[in-house]
Amino acid sequence: PPTYPATFVDHDLRPGARTTYFMTSPEGERFAGYWDITGVEPISRFTFRDGFAHADLTPNEDLPVSENVYTFSAADGGTQAVFTSVYPTAEALQTVLDMGMEEGARSAIDQTTADIGREQSAILIYRTCRPSYTQHNRQWIGLALHTGSCIDTYDNFC
């Protein structure tokens, strides 16, 4: 987000690589994180595990880790981006929402729109999957943020 700029320390967008970064608050406080890159399809998508880290950039196993899929496709003369984050439990999702993840994601998407100087279609979805369910009837809770229309939806699906 604009008020918490990210500084990438290690950045390698190849499967098996770890990208490390920290965000700096307006007061100078640093919050570290990492991405473990799990897949890359040039131009159209990449997947990764997103976790929180300690100051030395080692994973903080006390905080949630999400599985993420970022996709990009042509749409109406521009690009549609869909960012999906899956958390292992509803409690894990609530933890990051309580930390301000929704506001941070919204402001980051708005900043991207402003930076490129045009409207874009961006959808951000947070889900929680209950691992004891089969693939076809997993329950999930979704949050979608659409830039421009700013429609937020929280739904339960089975």
C-alpha positions as a Python dict, from the first residue, in 0.01 Angstrom:
ca = {
    (1, 'P'): (0, 0, 0),
    (2, 'P'): (115, 358, -59),
    (3, 'T'): (161, 432, 312),
    (4, 'Y'): (355, 105, 368),
    (5, 'P'): (594, 80, 71),
    (6, 'A'): (752, -260, 10),
    (7, 'T'): (1125, -311, -33),
    (8, 'F'): (1219, -642, -192),
    (9, 'V'): (1543, -784, -54),
    (10, 'D'): (1552, -1100, -266),
    (11, 'H'): (1339, -1128, -578),
    (12, 'D'): (1336, -1430, -804),
    (13, 'L'): (1019, -1522, -990),
    (14, 'R'): (1104, -1886, -1065),
    (15, 'P'): (937, -2196, -921),
    (16, 'G'): (1121, -2304, -606),
    (17, 'A'): (1260, -1957, -535),
    (18, 'R'): (1191, -1748, -225),
    (19, 'T'): (1125, -1375, -255),
    (20, 'T'): (1171, -1174, 65),
    (21, 'Y'): (1055, -822, 141),
    (22, 'F'): (959, -581, 413),
    (23, 'M'): (700, -306, 429),
    (24, 'T'): (783, 16, 614),
    (25, 'S'): (513, 199, 811),
    (26, 'P'): (487, 580, 817),
    (27, 'E'): (655, 562, 1161),
    (28, 'G'): (950, 361, 1021),
    (29, 'E'): (842, 25, 1162),
    (30, 'R'): (925, -272, 936),
    (31, 'F'): (701, -572, 869),
    (32, 'A'): (868, -858, 684),
    (33, 'G'): (725, -1126, 460),
    (34, 'Y'): (814, -1381, 197),
    (35, 'W'): (677, -1551, -112),
    (36, 'D'): (770, -1910, -197),
    (37, 'I'): (716, -1923, -573),
    (38, 'T'): (534, -2243, -673),
    (39, 'G'): (459, -2182, -1040),
    (40, 'V'): (503, -1934, -1325),
    (41, 'E'): (327, -1917, -1660),
    (42, 'P'): (484, -1613, -1829),
    (43, 'I'): (243, -1330, -1898),
    (44, 'S'): (-67, -1510, -1769),
    (45, 'R'): (-19, -1635, -1411),
    (46, 'F'): (202, -1712, -1116),
    (47, 'T'): (143, -1899, -791),
    (48, 'F'): (309, -1869, -452),
    (49, 'R'): (283, -1920, -77),
    (50, 'D'): (270, -1586, 106),
    (51, 'G'): (387, -1573, 466),
    (52, 'F'): (495, -1336, 737),
    (53, 'A'): (858, -1321, 843),
    (54, 'H'): (1072, -1211, 1135),
    (55, 'A'): (1303, -909, 1107),
    (56, 'D'): (1580, -1140, 977),
    (57, 'L'): (1340, -1249, 695),
    (58, 'T'): (1300, -1604, 826),
    (59, 'P'): (940, -1736, 820),
    (60, 'N'): (725, -1654, 1123),
    (61, 'E'): (543, -1982, 1175),
    (62, 'D'): (309, -1824, 1432),
    (63, 'L'): (121, -1633, 1159),
    (64, 'P'): (-90, -1764, 868),
    (65, 'V'): (47, -1865, 530),
    (66, 'S'): (-177, -1836, 224),
    (67, 'E'): (-171, -2012, -112),
    (68, 'N'): (-199, -1754, -392),
    (69, 'V'): (-284, -1750, -760),
    (70, 'Y'): (-242, -1428, -959),
    (71, 'T'): (-382, -1436, -1313),
    (72, 'F'): (-372, -1180, -1593),
    (73, 'S'): (-583, -1184, -1909),
    (74, 'A'): (-684, -951, -2190),
    (75, 'A'): (-1020, -782, -2133),
    (76, 'D'): (-1186, -491, -2311),
    (77, 'G'): (-864, -349, -2455),
    (78, 'G'): (-681, -377, -2122),
    (79, 'T'): (-584, -635, -1865),
    (80, 'Q'): (-793, -807, -1602),
    (81, 'A'): (-601, -918, -1295),
    (82, 'V'): (-744, -1169, -1049),
    (83, 'F'): (-561, -1217, -719),
    (84, 'T'): (-675, -1516, -513),
    (85, 'S'): (-544, -1597, -165),
    (86, 'V'): (-650, -1918, 10),
    (87, 'Y'): (-613, -1949, 388),
    (88, 'P'): (-625, -2284, 569),
    (89, 'T'): (-897, -2179, 818),
    (90, 'A'): (-1152, -1907, 878),
    (91, 'E'): (-945, -1808, 1183),
    (92, 'A'): (-633, -1761, 970),
    (93, 'L'): (-829, -1539, 730),
    (94, 'Q'): (-971, -1340, 1021),
    (95, 'T'): (-619, -1289, 1159),
    (96, 'V'): (-500, -1118, 841),
    (97, 'L'): (-822, -920, 803),
    (98, 'D'): (-774, -795, 1162),
    (99, 'M'): (-419, -690, 1065),
    (100, 'G'): (-557, -463, 789),
    (101, 'M'): (-506, -688, 487),
    (102, 'E'): (-830, -576, 320),
    (103, 'E'): (-746, -206, 347),
    (104, 'G'): (-389, -269, 231),
    (105, 'A'): (-503, -468, -71),
    (106, 'R'): (-763, -209, -166),
    (107, 'S'): (-513, 77, -147),
    (108, 'A'): (-249, -120, -341),
    (109, 'I'): (-498, -190, -621),
    (110, 'D'): (-608, 175, -621),
    (111, 'Q'): (-243, 284, -636),
    (112, 'T'): (-179, 59, -935),
    (113, 'T'): (-480, 205, -1113),
    (114, 'A'): (-356, 559, -1046),
    (115, 'D'): (0, 472, -1152),
    (116, 'I'): (-106, 349, -1495),
    (117, 'G'): (-353, 635, -1534),
    (118, 'R'): (-655, 434, -1640),
    (119, 'E'): (-928, 215, -1507),
    (120, 'Q'): (-846, -148, -1476),
    (121, 'S'): (-1030, -454, -1367),
    (122, 'A'): (-882, -608, -1056),
    (123, 'I'): (-1046, -870, -841),
    (124, 'L'): (-904, -978, -509),
    (125, 'I'): (-1048, -1290, -349),
    (126, 'Y'): (-965, -1422, -4),
    (127, 'R'): (-1083, -1776, 65),
    (128, 'T'): (-1063, -2024, 344),
    (129, 'C'): (-1077, -2391, 259),
    (130, 'R'): (-1152, -2654, 515),
    (131, 'P'): (-904, -2931, 435),
    (132, 'S'): (-1124, -3212, 570),
    (133, 'Y'): (-1371, -3163, 283),
    (134, 'T'): (-1328, -3310, -63),
    (135, 'Q'): (-1227, -3087, -353),
    (136, 'H'): (-1587, -3070, -480),
    (137, 'N'): (-1759, -2965, -159),
    (138, 'R'): (-1502, -2752, 19),
    (139, 'Q'): (-1655, -2458, 197),
    (140, 'W'): (-1506, -2121, 132),
    (141, 'I'): (-1560, -1763, 223),
    (142, 'G'): (-1483, -1509, -45),
    (143, 'L'): (-1407, -1140, -45),
    (144, 'A'): (-1398, -971, -384),
    (145, 'L'): (-1275, -616, -435),
    (146, 'H'): (-1347, -458, -772),
    (147, 'T'): (-1170, -130, -845),
    (148, 'G'): (-1396, 139, -977),
    (149, 'S'): (-1721, -9, -853),
    (150, 'C'): (-1576, -100, -510),
    (151, 'I'): (-1818, -388, -464),
    (152, 'D'): (-1735, -601, -161),
    (153, 'T'): (-1895, -942, -125),
    (154, 'Y'): (-1871, -1195, 150),
    (155, 'D'): (-2035, -1523, 54),
    (156, 'N'): (-2044, -1881, 176),
    (157, 'F'): (-2030, -2154, -86),
    (158, 'C'): (-2032, -2533, -60),
}
